[in-house]
C-alpha cells in the first residue's frame, strides 16, 4: 500500500438572547456571575488543516454565529497546517491553562495523534462540545470513467494499485481510514490500495479536478457546491446525508461510517471558564442560524457537552487504537 502525505498547502429562536446583547460587557455569558465569560475575552480559534476543509467550514460557521449574536467578542481564527491535525494538537497541548483558546477537532485528530505516537491524546484536552456528525463521500470528477461504487470495486479487484485514491486527511484520519474500511468491506486487501493523503479537503479538491487522483474521499458536505455545479460526481456516501446519492449499503457494501467535529480547549483551564465556554456554545447551538447551517452543509446535529463529551473522547481513543490495529496501521 502506497501512503503518501501531501501537505502543499424550525424555527423560532430557542432561547432568548436579548439579555446577552444588551447587558454590560462586564457580565459573562448566560448573565451569570463568576469568572470572566467569553464576551470579555479576545477569543482565538485554532483550526486544523487548510482553509476550505470540513474543520475550517465548521469552525468559521460557528464563529460567525457567535459573533453575530454577541455571544463572544471578535474571534481571531487561524489555521495550523500539518500532519492532518497533529501539529494543531501539539500547539493546543502546549497552551495549557490558556482560557482564550478554542480548537476545532474531530475523529481525525484522534487518529493522527496515535499514528504519530504523540505523548498526548485528544482526550487530554478540555472537552467543550461535540457539534456535528458527517458521513464520508466517494467523489470523482465529472468525466471520470468510474460511474458507480461497483465500477470502483471492479477496478480494485483487477488491480488495486491502478486506482489512485485521494484522502482529505492524514494517515489515521477519517478519510484515510474510510478508504481502507471500504476496501476491506468489499473484500479487497486494504494494504494493496494506492492512497495519497492531503492536508484537508481544500487541497484534495484540486487533485480530483485535475485528475491527479482517480477518486477523492472527503466529508459528504464539503463539495456540495462543486457537485451542484457539475464538476464533481458522488459515487456513494457512507451514511444518510440528504444528498441525491446512494449509500454504500445501497451499493451492496455493508459499511456505515461517520465523522464528527467539535470544540475543545487546552488542558487545565479553570472549571468556571470551561462552563462559560460550554454555555456560549450551547446558546450558539440553540440559534436558528446554526440549525440552518446544519441543513445547508448536510451535517447531523450531535450536540454533546462537558463530562459526556469528555467520556466520548476517552472512548474514541480506545476505539481508534482498535481500528488502527485491525487495519495494520502502526506508529
C-alpha positions in Angstrom: 0.0 0.0 0.0 1.5 3.3 -1.0 0.7 6.0 1.5 1.8 9.5 0.5 1.4 12.7 2.6 0.8 15.8 0.5 1.0 19.0 2.6 1.1 21.6 -0.1 -0.5 23.6 1.0 -37.7 25.0 13.0 -37.7 27.5 13.9 -38.1 30.1 16.5 -35.2 31.3 18.5 -34.8 28.6 21.0 -33.6 30.8 23.8 -33.9 34.5 24.4 -30.6 36.1 23.7 -31.7 39.7 24.2 -30.2 40.0 27.7 -26.8 39.0 26.3 -26.9 41.7 23.6 -27.9 44.5 26.0 -26.3 43.8 29.4 -22.9 45.4 30.1 -19.9 43.6 28.8 -18.7 43.0 32.3 -21.2 40.3 32.8 -20.4 36.8 31.5 -22.3 34.7 29.0 -25.5 33.4 30.4 -25.8 36.5 32.6 -24.1 34.7 35.4 -21.5 36.0 37.8 -18.1 34.4 38.4 -15.0 34.2 36.2 -14.8 36.2 33.0 -17.0 34.8 30.3 -16.4 34.6 26.6 -17.8 38.1 25.9 -15.0 39.6 28.0 -12.3 37.7 26.1 -10.4 38.1 22.9 -11.0 34.5 22.0 -8.8 32.8 19.4 -9.9 29.8 17.4 -7.4 27.2 16.3 -8.4 25.3 13.1 -6.5 22.2 11.9 -5.5 21.9 8.3 -6.0 24.2 5.3 -8.8 26.6 4.6 -11.9 25.2 2.9 -12.0 21.8 4.5 -14.5 20.4 7.0 -12.8 21.7 10.1 -12.4 25.1 8.6 -16.0 25.5 7.4 -17.5 24.2 10.7 -15.3 26.4 12.9 -15.9 29.6 10.8 -19.6 28.9 10.7 -19.8 28.6 14.5 -17.6 31.7 14.9 -19.7 33.9 12.7 -22.9 33.0 14.6 -21.1 33.5 18.0 -20.1 37.0 16.9 -23.3 37.9 15.2 -25.3 37.2 18.3 -22.8 38.8 20.6 -22.1 35.5 22.4 -18.5 36.4 22.1 -16.3 39.3 21.2 -14.4 39.2 17.8 -12.8 35.9 17.4 -9.4 35.5 15.8 -9.4 32.4 13.6 -6.1 30.8 12.5 -5.3 27.6 10.6 -2.5 25.4 11.8 -1.4 23.2 8.9 0.5 20.0 9.1 0.1 16.3 9.9 -3.6 16.2 9.3 -4.2 17.8 12.7 -1.2 16.5 14.7 0.6 19.9 14.6 -2.6 21.7 15.7 -3.0 19.2 18.6 0.6 19.8 19.7 0.0 23.5 19.6 -3.1 23.1 21.7 -1.4 20.9 24.3 1.4 23.5 24.7 -1.2 26.2 25.6 -2.1 24.5 28.9 -4.2 26.8 31.1 -4.9 29.3 28.2 -8.5 30.5 28.8 -8.7 32.3 25.5 -8.2 29.5 23.0 -10.7 27.1 21.4 -9.7 24.4 18.9 -11.9 22.7 16.3 -11.2 18.9 16.4 -12.7 15.7 15.1 -12.0 12.0 14.7 -9.0 12.7 12.5 -7.1 14.4 15.3 -7.7 11.3 17.5 -6.2 9.1 14.8 -3.2 11.1 13.7 -2.1 11.5 17.3 -1.9 7.8 17.7 -0.2 7.2 14.3 2.4 9.8 15.2 3.0 8.4 18.6 2.2 11.7 20.3 2.7 11.9 24.1 -0.8 13.1 24.4 -4.3 12.2 23.0 -7.3 14.4 22.3 -8.9 13.2 25.5 -6.2 15.1 27.4 -7.7 18.4 26.2 -10.6 20.1 27.9 -13.8 18.8 26.3 -16.3 21.5 25.5 -18.9 20.4 22.9 -19.3 18.0 20.0 -21.3 19.7 17.4 -21.9 17.6 14.3 -21.6 14.3 12.6 -21.0 14.0 8.9 -20.8 10.9 6.6 -18.0 10.5 4.1 -18.3 10.6 0.3 -16.5 9.0 -2.6 -16.3 11.6 -5.3 -14.9 11.7 -8.9 -14.5 14.4 -11.5 -17.5 14.7 -13.8 -15.8 13.0 -16.8 -14.4 10.1 -14.8 -15.0 6.6 -16.3 -16.0 5.4 -12.8 -19.7 5.7 -12.7 -20.5 3.7 -9.6 -19.0 2.1 -6.5 -19.4 -1.2 -8.3 -17.1 0.0 -11.1 -14.6 1.2 -8.4 -14.6 -2.2 -6.7 -14.2 -4.0 -10.1 -11.1 -1.9 -10.7 -9.8 -2.7 -7.3 -10.3 -6.4 -7.8 -8.5 -6.3 -11.1 -5.6 -4.1 -10.0 -5.9 -2.2 -6.7 -2.9 -0.1 -7.4 -4.4 1.2 -10.7 -6.8 3.5 -8.8 -5.2 6.4 -7.0 -7.4 7.3 -4.1 -7.0 10.8 -2.6 -7.9 11.2 1.1 -8.6 14.6 2.5 -6.9 13.7 5.8 -3.6 12.3 7.0 -2.8 8.7 7.7 -5.1 7.7 10.6 -7.6 10.4 9.7 -11.3 9.7 8.8 -10.9 9.9 5.0 -7.9 7.6 5.0 -9.5 5.1 7.4 -12.7 5.2 5.4 -10.8 4.2 2.2 -9.3 1.2 3.9 -12.6 0.2 5.6 -14.4 0.4 2.3 -11.9 -1.8 0.6 -12.0 -4.3 3.4 -15.8 -4.4 3.4 -15.7 -5.1 -0.4 -13.3 -8.0 0.1 -10.2 -6.1 -1.1 -6.9 -6.2 0.7 -6.6 -2.7 2.2 -2.8 -2.9 2.1 -2.9 -3.1 -1.8 -4.5 0.3 -2.2 -2.7 3.3 -3.6 -3.7 6.2 -1.3 -2.4 9.8 -1.4 -3.2 11.8 1.7 -3.8 15.5 1.6 -3.9 18.0 4.5 -7.6 18.9 4.1 -10.4 18.8 1.5 -9.3 22.1 0.0 -6.0 20.6 -1.3 -7.7 17.4 -2.3 -10.2 19.2 -4.5 -7.6 20.4 -6.9 -6.2 16.9 -7.2 -9.6 15.4 -8.0 -10.4 18.1 -10.6 -7.1 17.9 -12.4 -7.1 14.1 -12.5 -4.1 13.6 -10.1 -6.2 11.2 -8.2 -9.0 8.9 -9.6 -11.3 9.1 -6.5 -11.5 11.5 -3.7 -12.7 10.9 -0.2 -13.9 13.8 2.0 -16.9 14.8 4.1 -20.2 14.5 2.3 -21.0 18.2 2.8 -17.5 19.5 1.8 -18.0 19.6 -2.0 -21.7 20.5 -2.2 -21.1 23.5 -4.5 -18.9 21.5 -6.9 -21.4 18.7 -7.1 -24.3 21.1 -7.7 -22.1 22.9 -10.3 -21.4 19.6 -12.2 -17.7 19.5 -11.8 -17.8 16.5 -9.4 -20.0 13.4 -9.0 -20.7 11.3 -5.9 -20.3 7.6 -6.3 -21.6 6.9 -2.8 -21.8 8.2 0.8 -21.2 6.4 4.0 -24.5 7.2 5.6 -27.6 9.3 5.4 -26.5 12.7 4.0 -29.5 14.4 2.5 -27.7 14.3 -0.9 -29.0 12.6 -4.0 -26.5 9.8 -3.8 -26.6 6.1 -2.8 -25.1 4.9 0.4 -22.5 2.2 0.4 -25.2 -0.2 1.8 -27.4 0.7 -1.2 -24.5 -0.2 -3.3 -24.0 -3.6 -1.8 -21.2 -2.8 0.6 -22.1 -3.4 4.3 -20.4 -0.4 5.8 -21.6 2.8 7.6 -19.1 5.4 8.7 -19.4 8.8 10.3 -17.0 11.6 11.2 -17.7 14.1 13.9 -16.4 17.6 14.8 -16.5 19.7 17.9 -14.6 22.2 20.1 -12.0 21.6 22.9 -9.9 23.9 25.0 -6.3 23.5 26.3 -5.8 21.3 29.4 -6.1 22.7 32.9 -8.3 25.8 32.3 -10.4 26.9 35.3 -13.7 25.0 35.6 -15.7 28.2 35.6 -14.1 29.2 32.3 -14.9 25.8 30.9 -18.5 26.1 32.0 -18.8 29.6 30.4 -17.4 28.3 27.1 -19.8 25.4 27.1 -22.7 27.7 27.8 -21.6 30.0 25.0 -21.6 27.0 22.5 -24.9 25.8 23.8 -26.5 29.1 23.1 -24.9 29.2 19.6 -26.3 25.7 19.0 -29.8 26.9 20.0 -30.0 29.6 17.3 -32.0 29.2 14.1 -28.9 30.2 12.2 -26.9 27.2 13.4 -29.8 24.8 12.5 -30.0 26.4 9.1 -26.3 25.7 8.7 -26.8 22.1 9.7 -29.2 21.7 6.8 -27.1 23.7 4.3 -24.0 21.7 4.9 -25.7 18.3 5.3 -24.4 18.0 8.9 -26.2 15.9 11.5 -26.8 17.6 14.9 -24.8 15.5 17.5 -24.5 18.1 20.3 -22.8 16.7 23.4 -21.1 18.8 26.1 -18.8 18.7 29.1 -18.4 15.5 31.0 -20.4 13.5 28.5 -18.2 14.8 25.7 -15.1 14.0 27.7 -16.2 10.4 28.2 -16.9 10.2 24.4 -13.3 11.4 23.7 -11.8 8.8 26.1 -13.9 6.1 24.4 -12.8 7.4 20.9 -9.2 7.0 21.9 -9.8 3.3 22.7 -11.9 2.7 19.5 -9.2 4.3 17.4 -6.5 2.1 18.8 -8.6 -1.0 18.0 -9.3 0.3 14.4 -5.7 1.2 13.6 -4.5 -2.2 14.9 -7.2 -4.0 12.9 -6.1 -2.2 9.7 -2.4 -2.9 10.3 -1.6 0.8 10.8 1.1 1.1 13.4 3.1 4.0 14.9 
